[in-house]
Amino acid sequence: MKKSKAFWVFSVLALVIYAVVQGLISVGILDLYYQNILVQMCINIMLAVSLHIIIGITGQFSIGHAGFMAVGAYFSAIATMKLGLPLPVGLLIGAGVAALAGLLVGIPTLRLKGDYLAIATLGFAEIIRIIFLNVDYVGGAAGMVITNMTTWTYAFVSVVITILVIANFTNSRHGRAAISIREDEIASDAMGINTTYYKVVAFAIGSLFAGLAGGIFAHNFFIIQPTTFGFLKSFDILIYVVLGGLGSLSGAAIAAIFLTIVSSYLAEYPETRMIIYSLVLIIVMLYRPSGLMGTKEITSLFKFGKKGGSQK
Protein backbone atom coordinates (compact mmCIF):
# COMPACT_ATOMS: atom_id res chain seq x y z
CA MET A 1 0.00 0.00 0.00
CA LYS A 2 2.80 2.40 0.91
CA LYS A 3 4.70 1.51 -2.27
CA SER A 4 1.54 2.03 -4.33
CA LYS A 5 1.00 5.44 -2.75
CA ALA A 6 4.58 6.47 -3.46
CA PHE A 7 4.19 5.29 -7.07
CA TRP A 8 1.06 7.36 -7.64
CA VAL A 9 2.56 10.42 -5.99
CA PHE A 10 5.61 10.13 -8.23
CA SER A 11 3.44 9.60 -11.33
CA VAL A 12 1.26 12.64 -10.60
CA LEU A 13 4.32 14.77 -9.79
CA ALA A 14 5.97 13.68 -13.06
CA LEU A 15 2.85 14.60 -15.05
CA VAL A 16 2.64 18.00 -13.36
CA ILE A 17 6.33 18.75 -14.03
CA TYR A 18 5.96 17.68 -17.68
CA ALA A 19 2.80 19.74 -18.18
CA VAL A 20 4.31 22.86 -16.62
CA VAL A 21 7.57 22.66 -18.58
CA GLN A 22 5.78 21.80 -21.83
CA GLY A 23 3.47 24.76 -21.29
CA LEU A 24 6.43 27.11 -20.73
CA ILE A 25 8.05 25.79 -23.91
CA SER A 26 4.83 26.24 -25.91
CA VAL A 27 4.44 29.89 -24.94
CA GLY A 28 8.11 30.59 -25.64
CA ILE A 29 9.27 31.32 -22.09
CA LEU A 30 11.78 28.47 -22.23
CA ASP A 31 13.90 28.98 -25.34
CA LEU A 32 16.30 26.49 -26.95
CA TYR A 33 19.06 27.31 -24.45
CA TYR A 34 16.93 26.34 -21.45
CA GLN A 35 15.47 23.36 -23.28
CA ASN A 36 19.01 22.11 -23.89
CA ILE A 37 19.80 22.48 -20.17
CA LEU A 38 16.66 20.49 -19.31
CA VAL A 39 17.59 17.71 -21.74
CA GLN A 40 21.15 17.64 -20.38
CA MET A 41 19.70 17.47 -16.88
CA CYS A 42 17.59 14.45 -17.87
CA ILE A 43 20.62 12.73 -19.42
CA ASN A 44 22.69 13.27 -16.28
CA ILE A 45 19.88 11.99 -14.03
CA MET A 46 19.68 8.80 -16.10
CA LEU A 47 23.44 8.32 -15.92
CA ALA A 48 23.51 8.96 -12.17
CA VAL A 49 20.58 6.66 -11.38
CA SER A 50 21.89 3.88 -13.65
CA LEU A 51 25.30 3.97 -11.90
CA HIS A 52 23.53 4.15 -8.54
CA ILE A 53 22.14 0.63 -9.01
CA ILE A 54 25.68 -0.68 -9.53
CA ILE A 55 27.57 1.25 -6.84
CA GLY A 56 24.88 2.41 -4.40
CA ILE A 57 22.71 -0.73 -4.35
CA THR A 58 25.03 -3.62 -5.20
CA GLY A 59 28.22 -2.03 -3.90
CA GLN A 60 30.33 -2.72 -7.00
CA PHE A 61 32.88 0.01 -7.72
CA SER A 62 32.62 0.67 -11.46
CA ILE A 63 34.30 3.56 -13.24
CA GLY A 64 33.58 2.50 -16.81
CA HIS A 65 30.05 3.85 -17.14
CA ALA A 66 31.00 6.16 -20.00
CA GLY A 67 31.77 3.05 -22.06
CA PHE A 68 28.17 1.86 -21.89
CA MET A 69 27.00 5.39 -22.64
CA ALA A 70 29.22 5.35 -25.74
CA VAL A 71 27.80 2.00 -26.90
CA GLY A 72 24.25 3.33 -26.59
CA ALA A 73 25.16 6.60 -28.31
CA TYR A 74 26.87 5.04 -31.32
CA PHE A 75 24.51 2.13 -31.90
CA SER A 76 21.41 4.32 -31.63
CA ALA A 77 23.06 6.77 -34.06
CA ILE A 78 23.83 3.92 -36.48
CA ALA A 79 20.20 2.81 -36.30
CA THR A 80 18.81 6.27 -37.08
CA MET A 81 21.46 7.72 -39.40
CA LYS A 82 22.70 4.65 -41.28
CA LEU A 83 19.64 2.39 -41.23
CA GLY A 84 16.99 5.12 -41.30
CA LEU A 85 15.05 3.79 -38.31
CA PRO A 86 12.90 6.11 -36.13
CA LEU A 87 14.42 7.51 -32.93
CA PRO A 88 12.45 5.33 -30.44
CA VAL A 89 13.65 2.19 -32.23
CA GLY A 90 17.19 3.54 -32.31
CA LEU A 91 17.09 4.25 -28.57
CA LEU A 92 15.88 0.71 -27.86
CA ILE A 93 18.65 -0.76 -30.03
CA GLY A 94 21.31 1.37 -28.33
CA ALA A 95 20.03 0.46 -24.86
CA GLY A 96 19.78 -3.23 -25.77
CA VAL A 97 23.33 -3.41 -27.14
CA ALA A 98 24.62 -1.55 -24.06
CA ALA A 99 22.86 -4.09 -21.81
CA LEU A 100 24.44 -6.91 -23.82
CA ALA A 101 27.83 -5.23 -23.41
CA GLY A 102 27.13 -5.03 -19.67
CA LEU A 103 26.50 -8.78 -19.60
CA LEU A 104 29.61 -9.57 -21.63
CA VAL A 105 31.76 -7.43 -19.32
CA GLY A 106 29.94 -8.29 -16.12
CA ILE A 107 30.03 -12.08 -16.30
CA PRO A 108 33.85 -12.41 -16.32
CA THR A 109 34.74 -9.30 -14.30
CA LEU A 110 32.18 -9.18 -11.47
CA ARG A 111 33.99 -11.98 -9.66
CA LEU A 112 36.52 -9.24 -8.97
CA LYS A 113 36.10 -6.79 -6.11
CA GLY A 114 37.06 -3.25 -5.17
CA ASP A 115 39.99 -1.71 -6.99
CA TYR A 116 40.39 -4.70 -9.31
CA LEU A 117 36.81 -4.35 -10.56
CA ALA A 118 37.27 -0.60 -10.99
CA ILE A 119 40.38 -1.16 -13.14
CA ALA A 120 38.60 -3.81 -15.22
CA THR A 121 35.59 -1.57 -15.93
CA LEU A 122 37.85 1.38 -16.71
CA GLY A 123 39.77 -0.82 -19.14
CA PHE A 124 36.51 -1.82 -20.85
CA ALA A 125 35.48 1.82 -21.29
CA GLU A 126 38.84 2.67 -22.85
CA ILE A 127 38.64 -0.34 -25.18
CA ILE A 128 35.21 0.80 -26.39
CA ARG A 129 36.48 4.34 -26.94
CA ILE A 130 39.51 3.14 -28.92
CA ILE A 131 37.32 0.86 -31.07
CA PHE A 132 35.02 3.73 -32.07
CA LEU A 133 38.08 5.93 -32.56
CA ASN A 134 39.39 3.55 -35.24
CA VAL A 135 36.18 2.58 -37.05
CA ASP A 136 35.66 4.72 -40.14
CA TYR A 137 32.04 3.59 -40.47
CA VAL A 138 31.13 5.80 -37.49
CA GLY A 139 33.48 8.64 -38.42
CA GLY A 140 36.55 7.59 -36.47
CA ALA A 141 38.34 10.38 -34.62
CA ALA A 142 36.44 13.06 -36.56
CA GLY A 143 33.18 11.88 -35.06
CA MET A 144 29.77 10.95 -36.41
CA VAL A 145 27.37 13.62 -37.67
CA ILE A 146 23.85 13.15 -36.31
CA THR A 147 20.56 14.90 -36.90
CA ASN A 148 19.16 16.56 -33.77
CA MET A 149 16.09 14.48 -32.89
CA THR A 150 16.03 14.60 -29.10
CA THR A 151 13.18 16.60 -27.58
CA TRP A 152 12.19 17.44 -24.02
CA THR A 153 9.45 14.80 -24.25
CA TYR A 154 11.82 11.98 -25.25
CA ALA A 155 14.28 12.94 -22.52
CA PHE A 156 11.66 13.28 -19.78
CA VAL A 157 9.85 10.02 -20.61
CA SER A 158 13.21 8.21 -20.61
CA VAL A 159 14.03 9.63 -17.14
CA VAL A 160 10.66 8.58 -15.72
CA ILE A 161 11.04 5.04 -17.08
CA THR A 162 14.60 4.81 -15.72
CA ILE A 163 13.61 5.93 -12.23
CA LEU A 164 10.51 3.69 -12.07
CA VAL A 165 12.35 0.56 -13.20
CA ILE A 166 15.34 1.04 -10.88
CA ALA A 167 13.16 2.08 -7.91
CA ASN A 168 10.97 -1.00 -8.37
CA PHE A 169 14.02 -3.24 -8.69
CA THR A 170 15.45 -1.76 -5.49
CA ASN A 171 12.23 -2.39 -3.56
CA SER A 172 11.80 -5.94 -4.89
CA ARG A 173 13.28 -9.11 -3.40
CA HIS A 174 15.96 -8.93 -6.08
CA GLY A 175 16.87 -5.45 -4.88
CA ARG A 176 17.04 -6.62 -1.27
CA ALA A 177 19.36 -9.44 -2.38
CA ALA A 178 21.57 -6.88 -4.14
CA ILE A 179 21.61 -4.69 -1.01
CA SER A 180 22.62 -7.67 1.12
CA ILE A 181 25.60 -8.17 -1.23
CA ARG A 182 26.57 -4.53 -0.69
CA GLU A 183 26.39 -4.90 3.09
CA ASP A 184 28.21 -8.24 3.39
CA GLU A 185 28.89 -10.37 0.32
CA ILE A 186 30.31 -13.31 2.28
CA ALA A 187 27.24 -13.49 4.53
CA SER A 188 24.93 -13.21 1.50
CA ASP A 189 26.73 -16.07 -0.21
CA ALA A 190 26.52 -18.14 2.98
CA MET A 191 22.74 -17.55 3.09
CA GLY A 192 22.36 -19.03 -0.38
CA ILE A 193 22.10 -15.83 -2.43
CA ASN A 194 23.66 -16.17 -5.87
CA THR A 195 25.90 -13.13 -5.54
CA THR A 196 27.39 -13.32 -9.04
CA TYR A 197 23.92 -13.54 -10.63
CA TYR A 198 22.58 -10.47 -8.83
CA LYS A 199 25.72 -8.45 -9.50
CA VAL A 200 25.47 -9.25 -13.22
CA VAL A 201 21.74 -8.40 -13.29
CA ALA A 202 22.34 -5.03 -11.60
CA PHE A 203 25.25 -4.38 -13.95
CA ALA A 204 23.12 -5.18 -17.00
CA ILE A 205 20.25 -2.94 -15.84
CA GLY A 206 22.66 -0.08 -15.14
CA SER A 207 24.32 -0.58 -18.53
CA LEU A 208 20.95 -0.61 -20.31
CA PHE A 209 19.90 2.78 -18.96
CA ALA A 210 23.39 4.23 -19.48
CA GLY A 211 22.98 3.18 -23.12
CA LEU A 212 19.56 4.84 -23.24
CA ALA A 213 21.09 8.04 -21.86
CA GLY A 214 23.81 7.75 -24.51
CA GLY A 215 21.17 7.55 -27.25
CA ILE A 216 19.40 10.65 -25.96
CA PHE A 217 22.77 12.41 -25.68
CA ALA A 218 23.85 11.48 -29.21
CA HIS A 219 20.68 12.88 -30.80
CA ASN A 220 20.80 16.08 -28.74
CA PHE A 221 23.95 17.29 -30.50
CA PHE A 222 24.96 17.34 -34.14
CA ILE A 223 28.10 15.26 -33.67
CA ILE A 224 29.49 12.66 -31.27
CA GLN A 225 33.18 11.89 -30.88
CA PRO A 226 34.99 9.10 -29.01
CA THR A 227 36.84 11.67 -26.89
CA THR A 228 33.50 12.65 -25.31
CA PHE A 229 33.32 9.26 -23.62
CA GLY A 230 36.74 9.19 -21.96
CA PHE A 231 37.44 8.17 -18.37
CA LEU A 232 36.80 11.74 -17.17
CA LYS A 233 33.16 11.30 -18.20
CA SER A 234 32.97 8.18 -16.03
CA PHE A 235 34.32 10.18 -13.08
CA ASP A 236 31.73 12.91 -13.70
CA ILE A 237 28.97 10.30 -13.40
CA LEU A 238 30.63 8.84 -10.30
CA ILE A 239 30.59 12.31 -8.69
CA TYR A 240 26.79 12.49 -9.08
CA VAL A 241 26.35 9.24 -7.14
CA VAL A 242 28.86 10.05 -4.38
CA LEU A 243 27.65 13.63 -3.95
CA GLY A 244 24.02 12.54 -3.79
CA GLY A 245 24.75 9.85 -1.21
CA LEU A 246 25.72 6.23 -1.79
CA GLY A 247 22.54 4.16 -1.62
CA SER A 248 20.14 7.02 -2.33
CA LEU A 249 18.41 7.05 -5.72
CA SER A 250 16.79 10.43 -5.15
CA GLY A 251 20.13 11.76 -3.88
CA ALA A 252 21.83 10.77 -7.13
CA ALA A 253 19.08 12.51 -9.13
CA ILE A 254 19.26 15.67 -7.00
CA ALA A 255 23.06 15.79 -7.31
CA ALA A 256 22.79 15.41 -11.10
CA ILE A 257 20.31 18.30 -11.27
CA PHE A 258 22.42 20.47 -8.96
CA LEU A 259 25.70 19.91 -10.80
CA THR A 260 24.08 20.34 -14.23
CA ILE A 261 22.77 23.75 -13.18
CA VAL A 262 26.12 24.75 -11.63
CA SER A 263 28.05 23.60 -14.70
CA SER A 264 25.65 25.37 -17.12
CA TYR A 265 25.85 28.72 -15.39
CA LEU A 266 29.62 28.51 -14.99
CA ALA A 267 30.01 28.02 -18.76
CA GLU A 268 30.29 31.81 -19.06
CA TYR A 269 33.54 31.67 -17.06
CA PRO A 270 35.68 29.08 -18.86
CA GLU A 271 38.92 30.17 -17.17
CA THR A 272 37.63 29.69 -13.63
CA ARG A 273 34.85 27.21 -14.32
CA MET A 274 36.58 24.07 -13.04
CA ILE A 275 38.03 25.89 -10.03
CA ILE A 276 34.60 27.11 -8.90
CA TYR A 277 33.05 23.73 -9.76
CA SER A 278 35.65 21.96 -7.61
CA LEU A 279 35.17 24.40 -4.73
CA VAL A 280 31.41 23.78 -4.77
CA LEU A 281 32.04 20.03 -4.54
CA ILE A 282 34.56 20.44 -1.71
CA ILE A 283 32.23 22.69 0.32
CA VAL A 284 29.28 20.31 -0.09
CA MET A 285 31.36 17.27 0.91
CA LEU A 286 32.81 19.11 3.93
CA TYR A 287 29.37 19.91 5.31
CA ARG A 288 27.64 16.77 4.01
CA PRO A 289 30.33 14.03 3.98
CA SER A 290 27.68 11.33 3.51
CA GLY A 291 26.26 13.14 0.47
CA LEU A 292 23.26 15.39 0.02
CA MET A 293 20.76 12.66 1.01
CA GLY A 294 23.04 10.24 2.84
CA THR A 295 21.35 6.84 2.61
CA LYS A 296 17.82 8.25 2.73
CA GLU A 297 15.28 8.61 -0.04
CA ILE A 298 13.22 11.74 -0.52
CA THR A 299 10.04 9.68 -0.01
CA SER A 300 11.07 9.02 3.60
CA LEU A 301 10.80 12.76 4.28
CA PHE A 302 7.11 12.61 3.39
CA LYS A 303 6.41 9.23 5.02
CA PHE A 304 5.35 7.61 1.71
CA GLY A 305 7.18 4.40 2.21
CA LYS A 306 10.39 2.67 2.98
CA LYS A 307 13.79 4.24 2.41
CA GLY A 308 14.30 2.60 -0.95
CA GLY A 309 16.08 -0.35 0.64
CA SER A 310 19.02 1.83 1.60
CA GLN A 311 18.70 1.66 5.34
CA LYS A 312 21.37 -0.18 7.21
C-alpha positions in Angstrom: 0.0 0.0 0.0 2.8 2.4 0.9 4.7 1.5 -2.3 1.5 2.0 -4.3 1.0 5.4 -2.8 4.6 6.5 -3.5 4.2 5.3 -7.1 1.1 7.4 -7.6 2.6 10.4 -6.0 5.6 10.1 -8.2 3.4 9.6 -11.3 1.3 12.6 -10.6 4.3 14.8 -9.8 6.0 13.7 -13.1 2.8 14.6 -15.1 2.6 18.0 -13.4 6.3 18.7 -14.0 6.0 17.7 -17.7 2.8 19.7 -18.2 4.3 22.9 -16.6 7.6 22.7 -18.6 5.8 21.8 -21.8 3.5 24.8 -21.3 6.4 27.1 -20.7 8.1 25.8 -23.9 4.8 26.2 -25.9 4.4 29.9 -24.9 8.1 30.6 -25.6 9.3 31.3 -22.1 11.8 28.5 -22.2 13.9 29.0 -25.3 16.3 26.5 -27.0 19.1 27.3 -24.5 16.9 26.3 -21.5 15.5 23.4 -23.3 19.0 22.1 -23.9 19.8 22.5 -20.2 16.7 20.5 -19.3 17.6 17.7 -21.7 21.1 17.6 -20.4 19.7 17.5 -16.9 17.6 14.5 -17.9 20.6 12.7 -19.4 22.7 13.3 -16.3 19.9 12.0 -14.0 19.7 8.8 -16.1 23.4 8.3 -15.9 23.5 9.0 -12.2 20.6 6.7 -11.4 21.9 3.9 -13.6 25.3 4.0 -11.9 23.5 4.1 -8.5 22.1 0.6 -9.0 25.7 -0.7 -9.5 27.6 1.2 -6.8 24.9 2.4 -4.4 22.7 -0.7 -4.4 25.0 -3.6 -5.2 28.2 -2.0 -3.9 30.3 -2.7 -7.0 32.9 0.0 -7.7 32.6 0.7 -11.5 34.3 3.6 -13.2 33.6 2.5 -16.8 30.1 3.8 -17.1 31.0 6.2 -20.0 31.8 3.0 -22.1 28.2 1.9 -21.9 27.0 5.4 -22.6 29.2 5.3 -25.7 27.8 2.0 -26.9 24.2 3.3 -26.6 25.2 6.6 -28.3 26.9 5.0 -31.3 24.5 2.1 -31.9 21.4 4.3 -31.6 23.1 6.8 -34.1 23.8 3.9 -36.5 20.2 2.8 -36.3 18.8 6.3 -37.1 21.5 7.7 -39.4 22.7 4.6 -41.3 19.6 2.4 -41.2 17.0 5.1 -41.3 15.1 3.8 -38.3 12.9 6.1 -36.1 14.4 7.5 -32.9 12.5 5.3 -30.4 13.6 2.2 -32.2 17.2 3.5 -32.3 17.1 4.3 -28.6 15.9 0.7 -27.9 18.7 -0.8 -30.0 21.3 1.4 -28.3 20.0 0.5 -24.9 19.8 -3.2 -25.8 23.3 -3.4 -27.1 24.6 -1.6 -24.1 22.9 -4.1 -21.8 24.4 -6.9 -23.8 27.8 -5.2 -23.4 27.1 -5.0 -19.7 26.5 -8.8 -19.6 29.6 -9.6 -21.6 31.8 -7.4 -19.3 29.9 -8.3 -16.1 30.0 -12.1 -16.3 33.9 -12.4 -16.3 34.7 -9.3 -14.3 32.2 -9.2 -11.5 34.0 -12.0 -9.7 36.5 -9.2 -9.0 36.1 -6.8 -6.1 37.1 -3.3 -5.2 40.0 -1.7 -7.0 40.4 -4.7 -9.3 36.8 -4.4 -10.6 37.3 -0.6 -11.0 40.4 -1.2 -13.1 38.6 -3.8 -15.2 35.6 -1.6 -15.9 37.9 1.4 -16.7 39.8 -0.8 -19.1 36.5 -1.8 -20.8 35.5 1.8 -21.3 38.8 2.7 -22.8 38.6 -0.3 -25.2 35.2 0.8 -26.4 36.5 4.3 -26.9 39.5 3.1 -28.9 37.3 0.9 -31.1 35.0 3.7 -32.1 38.1 5.9 -32.6 39.4 3.6 -35.2 36.2 2.6 -37.0 35.7 4.7 -40.1 32.0 3.6 -40.5 31.1 5.8 -37.5 33.5 8.6 -38.4 36.6 7.6 -36.5 38.3 10.4 -34.6 36.4 13.1 -36.6 33.2 11.9 -35.1 29.8 11.0 -36.4 27.4 13.6 -37.7 23.9 13.1 -36.3 20.6 14.9 -36.9 19.2 16.6 -33.8 16.1 14.5 -32.9 16.0 14.6 -29.1 13.2 16.6 -27.6 12.2 17.4 -24.0 9.5 14.8 -24.2 11.8 12.0 -25.2 14.3 12.9 -22.5 11.7 13.3 -19.8 9.9 10.0 -20.6 13.2 8.2 -20.6 14.0 9.6 -17.1 10.7 8.6 -15.7 11.0 5.0 -17.1 14.6 4.8 -15.7 13.6 5.9 -12.2 10.5 3.7 -12.1 12.4 0.6 -13.2 15.3 1.0 -10.9 13.2 2.1 -7.9 11.0 -1.0 -8.4 14.0 -3.2 -8.7 15.4 -1.8 -5.5 12.2 -2.4 -3.6 11.8 -5.9 -4.9 13.3 -9.1 -3.4 16.0 -8.9 -6.1 16.9 -5.4 -4.9 17.0 -6.6 -1.3 19.4 -9.4 -2.4 21.6 -6.9 -4.1 21.6 -4.7 -1.0 22.6 -7.7 1.1 25.6 -8.2 -1.2 26.6 -4.5 -0.7 26.4 -4.9 3.1 28.2 -8.2 3.4 28.9 -10.4 0.3 30.3 -13.3 2.3 27.2 -13.5 4.5 24.9 -13.2 1.5 26.7 -16.1 -0.2 26.5 -18.1 3.0 22.7 -17.5 3.1 22.4 -19.0 -0.4 22.1 -15.8 -2.4 23.7 -16.2 -5.9 25.9 -13.1 -5.5 27.4 -13.3 -9.0 23.9 -13.5 -10.6 22.6 -10.5 -8.8 25.7 -8.4 -9.5 25.5 -9.3 -13.2 21.7 -8.4 -13.3 22.3 -5.0 -11.6 25.3 -4.4 -13.9 23.1 -5.2 -17.0 20.3 -2.9 -15.8 22.7 -0.1 -15.1 24.3 -0.6 -18.5 20.9 -0.6 -20.3 19.9 2.8 -19.0 23.4 4.2 -19.5 23.0 3.2 -23.1 19.6 4.8 -23.2 21.1 8.0 -21.9 23.8 7.7 -24.5 21.2 7.5 -27.2 19.4 10.6 -26.0 22.8 12.4 -25.7 23.8 11.5 -29.2 20.7 12.9 -30.8 20.8 16.1 -28.7 24.0 17.3 -30.5 25.0 17.3 -34.1 28.1 15.3 -33.7 29.5 12.7 -31.3 33.2 11.9 -30.9 35.0 9.1 -29.0 36.8 11.7 -26.9 33.5 12.6 -25.3 33.3 9.3 -23.6 36.7 9.2 -22.0 37.4 8.2 -18.4 36.8 11.7 -17.2 33.2 11.3 -18.2 33.0 8.2 -16.0 34.3 10.2 -13.1 31.7 12.9 -13.7 29.0 10.3 -13.4 30.6 8.8 -10.3 30.6 12.3 -8.7 26.8 12.5 -9.1 26.3 9.2 -7.1 28.9 10.0 -4.4 27.7 13.6 -4.0 24.0 12.5 -3.8 24.8 9.9 -1.2 25.7 6.2 -1.8 22.5 4.2 -1.6 20.1 7.0 -2.3 18.4 7.0 -5.7 16.8 10.4 -5.1 20.1 11.8 -3.9 21.8 10.8 -7.1 19.1 12.5 -9.1 19.3 15.7 -7.0 23.1 15.8 -7.3 22.8 15.4 -11.1 20.3 18.3 -11.3 22.4 20.5 -9.0 25.7 19.9 -10.8 24.1 20.3 -14.2 22.8 23.8 -13.2 26.1 24.8 -11.6 28.0 23.6 -14.7 25.6 25.4 -17.1 25.9 28.7 -15.4 29.6 28.5 -15.0 30.0 28.0 -18.8 30.3 31.8 -19.1 33.5 31.7 -17.1 35.7 29.1 -18.9 38.9 30.2 -17.2 37.6 29.7 -13.6 34.8 27.2 -14.3 36.6 24.1 -13.0 38.0 25.9 -10.0 34.6 27.1 -8.9 33.1 23.7 -9.8 35.6 22.0 -7.6 35.2 24.4 -4.7 31.4 23.8 -4.8 32.0 20.0 -4.5 34.6 20.4 -1.7 32.2 22.7 0.3 29.3 20.3 -0.1 31.4 17.3 0.9 32.8 19.1 3.9 29.4 19.9 5.3 27.6 16.8 4.0 30.3 14.0 4.0 27.7 11.3 3.5 26.3 13.1 0.5 23.3 15.4 0.0 20.8 12.7 1.0 23.0 10.2 2.8 21.3 6.8 2.6 17.8 8.2 2.7 15.3 8.6 0.0 13.2 11.7 -0.5 10.0 9.7 0.0 11.1 9.0 3.6 10.8 12.8 4.3 7.1 12.6 3.4 6.4 9.2 5.0 5.4 7.6 1.7 7.2 4.4 2.2 10.4 2.7 3.0 13.8 4.2 2.4 14.3 2.6 -0.9 16.1 -0.3 0.6 19.0 1.8 1.6 18.7 1.7 5.3 21.4 -0.2 7.2 
